[in-house]
């Protein structure tokens, strides 16, 4: 995975990645949520335990959403979650 290699080759130390990812998520949530296809933005982990920004999108819109692969060095993973509805 090229994004993982880029992340591992980055200049940030591993112990600073999670706080940095949380800060990036906080600053970019509004911009990401501006897309009609985006229904959630959160922090997750890649298969090696590294922090990632997880963007939930409606399943029908997954390919249509033009989201960045990374933001300020934090990988972005697009996850189809469907339409979110409130329960009553």
C-alpha positions as CSV (number, residue, x, y, z in Angstrom):
1,X,0.0,0.0,0.0
2,X,1.6,3.2,-1.1
3,X,-0.1,5.4,1.4
4,X,1.2,3.3,4.2
5,X,4.7,3.5,2.9
6,X,4.4,7.2,2.6
7,X,3.1,7.4,6.2
8,X,5.9,5.2,7.5
9,X,8.5,7.3,5.6
10,X,7.1,10.5,7.0
11,X,9.0,12.8,9.4
12,X,6.6,12.5,12.3
13,X,7.5,10.2,15.2
14,X,4.9,7.4,15.9
15,X,4.0,8.7,19.3
16,X,3.0,12.0,17.8
17,X,0.7,10.6,15.1
18,X,-2.5,10.0,17.1
19,X,-2.7,13.5,18.6
20,X,-1.8,14.9,15.1
21,X,-4.6,12.8,13.5
22,X,-7.1,14.0,16.1
23,X,-6.1,17.6,15.5
24,X,-6.4,17.2,11.7
25,X,-9.8,15.6,12.0
26,X,-11.0,18.4,14.2
27,X,-9.8,21.1,11.7
28,X,-11.1,19.3,8.6
29,X,-14.4,17.7,9.7
30,X,-16.6,20.6,8.5
31,X,-14.9,20.6,5.1
32,X,-15.3,16.9,4.7
33,X,-18.9,16.9,5.9
34,X,-19.7,19.6,3.3
35,X,-20.0,16.7,0.7
36,X,-23.6,15.3,0.5
37,X,-22.1,11.8,0.4
38,X,-20.2,12.1,3.6
39,X,-22.1,11.0,6.7
40,X,-19.4,10.7,9.3
41,X,-15.8,11.5,10.1
42,X,-13.7,9.8,12.7
43,X,-10.4,8.4,13.8
44,X,-9.4,4.8,13.3
45,X,-6.4,2.6,12.9
46,X,-4.8,1.0,9.9
47,X,-3.8,-2.7,9.8
48,X,-0.6,-1.8,11.7
49,X,-2.2,0.2,14.4
50,X,-1.4,3.6,12.9
51,X,-3.9,6.4,13.1
52,X,-6.1,7.2,10.1
53,X,-9.1,9.4,9.4
54,X,-12.1,7.3,8.6
55,X,-14.7,9.0,6.4
56,X,-18.1,7.3,6.2
57,X,-20.0,7.7,3.0
58,X,-23.3,6.5,1.6
59,X,-22.7,3.3,-0.3
60,X,-24.1,4.6,-3.6
61,X,-21.8,7.6,-3.5
62,X,-18.5,5.8,-2.7
63,X,-16.9,6.1,-6.1
64,X,-18.3,9.6,-6.8
65,X,-16.8,11.2,-3.8
66,X,-13.5,13.0,-4.5
67,X,-11.8,12.8,-1.1
68,X,-8.1,13.2,-0.5
69,X,-6.0,10.1,0.2
70,X,-4.3,11.9,3.1
71,X,-4.6,15.2,4.9
72,X,-1.5,16.7,6.4
73,X,0.2,13.3,6.3
74,X,-2.7,11.4,7.9
75,X,-4.1,8.7,5.7
76,X,-7.8,9.0,4.8
77,X,-9.9,5.8,4.5
78,X,-13.3,6.0,2.8
79,X,-15.8,3.5,4.3
80,X,-19.2,3.0,2.8
81,X,-21.8,3.0,5.7
82,X,-25.0,3.7,3.9
83,X,-27.6,6.3,5.0
84,X,-27.7,7.0,8.7
85,X,-31.2,7.3,10.2
86,X,-32.2,8.2,13.7
87,X,-34.0,5.6,15.7
88,X,-37.2,6.5,17.6
